Amino acid sequence: MPDPTTAERDPRTLRWAAAALTTAGVLLALYPALRPYSDETTLDGAHAMASGRWALSHLAGMLAFILLPLGLIGVRAAVTGTPGGRPMTAAFLTAWFGAGLALPYYGGEVFGLQAISEESVRTGDAGLLTLADSVRMDAVPATVFGLAMLLFAATGVLVALALARSGRAARWLGLPFGAALVLYLPQFFGGPPVRIAHGLLTAVGFLLLARWLLTRAPGGDAEQSAPPV
């Protein structure tokens, strides 16, 4: 892996980081769009959670969380040597730990809830779905998930701050990305339109960062620093 301090001279770091952010953004838009929605206390909900769409959508989210800190390595490289370097280092760490805490919870969503739902569908017993609350909301999983979402929110704030301070990007560039991560926990309490709209906002934020990284790479369409606005 190239040293962040030399990344501006080695475009590979910025290009693979841009690819990671682009892929993560697309996956986080697909996650709420593909996910089936229904009353998860009923047999209709059991059919939804037992479906391939349920597994595919949540796996897309999990892969995106893995790619997030990888993409931020490139953003950190691009602001190294500026006042944005320190908050960007902190953002990488919060994203890394946030992803690490989110993945076990999502594993429960994909594999635990799907197994419960398949048994509910097989037996016709919707009462089994009460076990889903234990998978999701018992003290340990709920705490782990809450901490992951707080770390992602901190990541969004830190990335926006780092880009604004760096002098190498428009001051607003990190705002869509930051807003998407700050709103990641609240959007779970909205209905499908809210969640899908949030997925689109997330994709926009990630893709803006990816495009900026490509312009920072030698041979990009705009090698020079974007003027602060």
C-alpha positions in Angstrom: 0.0 0.0 0.0 1.5 3.4 -1.0 2.6 5.8 1.8 -0.1 8.5 2.2 2.7 11.2 2.2 3.6 10.1 -1.4 0.1 9.5 -2.7 0.0 12.7 -4.6 2.9 11.4 -6.7 1.4 7.9 -7.0 -2.0 8.1 -8.6 -2.8 4.4 -7.8 -3.7 5.2 -4.2 -6.2 7.9 -5.2 -7.6 5.8 -8.0 -8.3 2.6 -6.1 -9.7 4.7 -3.2 -12.0 6.5 -5.6 -13.1 3.1 -6.9 -13.8 1.9 -3.3 -15.9 5.1 -2.6 -17.8 4.8 -5.9 -18.6 1.1 -5.2 -19.6 1.8 -1.6 -21.9 4.7 -2.7 -23.7 2.6 -5.3 -24.1 -0.3 -2.8 -25.5 2.0 -0.1 -28.1 3.3 -2.6 -29.0 -0.2 -3.6 -29.3 -1.4 0.0 -32.6 0.4 0.8 -33.9 0.2 -2.8 -33.6 -3.6 -2.9 -34.6 -4.3 0.6 -38.2 -5.6 0.9 -40.5 -3.7 3.2 -43.5 -5.1 5.1 -44.9 -5.6 8.6 -42.2 -7.7 10.1 -44.5 -9.1 12.8 -46.6 -10.9 10.2 -46.1 -13.9 7.9 -45.7 -11.3 5.0 -42.8 -10.0 6.9 -41.4 -13.5 7.4 -41.6 -14.1 3.6 -39.7 -10.7 3.1 -37.0 -11.5 5.5 -36.5 -15.0 4.2 -36.2 -13.7 0.6 -33.1 -13.4 -1.5 -33.6 -9.7 -1.8 -33.3 -9.4 2.0 -30.0 -11.1 2.0 -28.7 -9.4 -1.1 -29.6 -5.9 0.1 -28.0 -6.4 3.5 -24.9 -7.9 2.1 -24.6 -4.9 -0.2 -24.6 -2.7 2.9 -22.0 -4.8 4.6 -19.6 -4.7 1.6 -20.1 -0.9 1.5 -19.1 -0.6 5.2 -15.9 -2.6 4.4 -15.1 -0.3 1.5 -15.7 2.9 3.4 -12.5 3.1 5.4 -10.5 1.8 2.4 -11.8 4.8 0.4 -11.0 7.2 3.1 -7.3 6.1 3.0 -7.2 8.0 -0.3 -9.0 11.1 1.1 -6.5 11.1 3.9 -3.6 10.8 1.4 -5.0 13.7 -0.6 -5.1 16.1 2.4 -1.8 15.0 4.0 0.3 18.0 4.8 -2.6 20.4 5.2 -4.7 21.5 8.3 -7.2 18.8 7.3 -4.7 16.0 7.8 -5.4 15.5 11.5 -9.2 15.3 11.4 -8.9 13.1 8.3 -6.8 10.6 10.2 -9.4 10.6 13.0 -12.1 10.1 10.4 -10.4 7.0 9.0 -10.2 5.5 12.5 -13.8 6.2 13.4 -14.9 4.7 10.0 -12.7 1.6 10.6 -14.1 1.0 14.1 -17.6 1.9 13.0 -17.5 -0.7 10.2 -16.0 -3.3 12.6 -19.0 -2.8 15.0 -21.6 -2.6 12.3 -20.7 -5.8 10.6 -21.6 -8.3 13.4 -25.0 -6.6 13.7 -25.7 -6.8 10.0 -24.6 -10.5 10.1 -27.4 -11.0 12.6 -29.8 -9.2 10.2 -28.8 -11.3 7.2 -28.3 -14.7 8.7 -30.1 -14.7 12.1 -33.3 -13.0 11.0 -33.4 -15.0 7.7 -33.1 -18.3 9.6 -35.9 -17.3 12.0 -38.1 -16.1 9.1 -37.5 -19.3 7.1 -38.7 -21.3 10.1 -41.7 -19.0 10.6 -42.7 -19.5 6.9 -42.2 -23.3 7.1 -44.3 -23.6 10.2 -46.8 -20.8 9.5 -46.0 -19.5 13.1 -45.7 -15.7 13.0 -45.0 -15.8 16.7 -41.4 -16.9 16.0 -40.8 -13.4 14.6 -40.7 -12.1 18.2 -37.2 -13.6 18.3 -36.2 -10.9 15.7 -36.5 -8.3 18.5 -33.9 -10.3 20.5 -31.5 -10.3 17.6 -31.9 -6.6 17.0 -32.7 -5.0 20.3 -31.2 -6.9 23.2 -28.8 -4.8 25.2 -25.5 -6.0 23.5 -26.5 -5.8 19.8 -28.4 -2.6 20.3 -25.4 -1.0 22.0 -23.0 -2.2 19.4 -25.2 -0.9 16.6 -25.7 2.4 18.3 -21.9 2.9 18.8 -21.3 2.0 15.1 -23.8 4.6 14.0 -22.3 7.2 16.3 -18.8 6.4 14.9 -20.2 6.8 11.4 -21.7 10.1 12.3 -18.4 11.3 13.7 -16.7 10.1 10.5 -19.0 12.3 8.4 -18.4 15.4 10.5 -14.6 14.8 10.5 -14.4 14.3 6.7 -16.4 17.4 6.0 -14.2 19.4 8.5 -11.0 17.9 7.0 -11.9 18.9 3.4 -13.0 22.3 4.4 -9.7 22.9 6.2 -7.5 21.4 3.6 -7.5 24.2 1.0 -7.5 21.5 -1.7 -11.2 21.1 -2.2 -14.3 23.3 -2.3 -15.4 23.9 1.3 -18.8 22.4 0.7 -17.5 19.2 -0.9 -17.7 17.0 2.2 -21.1 18.3 3.3 -23.3 15.7 1.4 -21.0 12.9 2.6 -21.1 14.2 6.1 -24.9 14.7 6.1 -25.4 11.2 4.8 -23.4 9.6 7.6 -24.8 11.9 10.4 -28.3 10.9 9.2 -27.6 7.2 8.9 -29.2 6.3 12.3 -32.2 8.6 12.1 -33.2 7.4 8.6 -33.8 3.9 10.0 -36.9 5.4 11.7 -38.4 6.6 8.4 -40.5 4.8 5.9 -39.3 3.3 2.6 -39.3 6.7 0.7 -37.1 8.3 3.4 -34.7 5.4 3.4 -34.4 5.3 -0.4 -33.9 9.0 -0.5 -31.2 8.8 2.1 -29.5 6.0 0.0 -29.4 8.4 -3.0 -28.0 11.2 -0.8 -25.3 8.8 0.4 -24.4 7.8 -3.2 -24.1 11.5 -4.1 -21.8 12.2 -1.2 -19.6 9.2 -1.9 -19.4 9.9 -5.6 -18.4 13.5 -5.1 -15.5 12.4 -3.0 -14.5 9.8 -5.6 -14.6 12.3 -8.4 -12.5 14.7 -6.4 -9.9 12.0 -5.7 -9.6 11.3 -9.5 -9.1 15.0 -10.2 -6.2 15.0 -7.6 -4.5 12.1 -9.3 -1.9 13.0 -11.9 -3.5 12.6 -15.3 -7.0 13.5 -13.9 -9.2 16.1 -15.6 -8.3 18.8 -13.1 -5.0 18.2 -11.3 -5.0 21.7 -9.7 -6.5 22.2 -6.3 -10.1 23.3 -6.3 -10.4 26.9 -4.9 -12.1 27.2 -1.5 -15.5 28.8 -1.8 
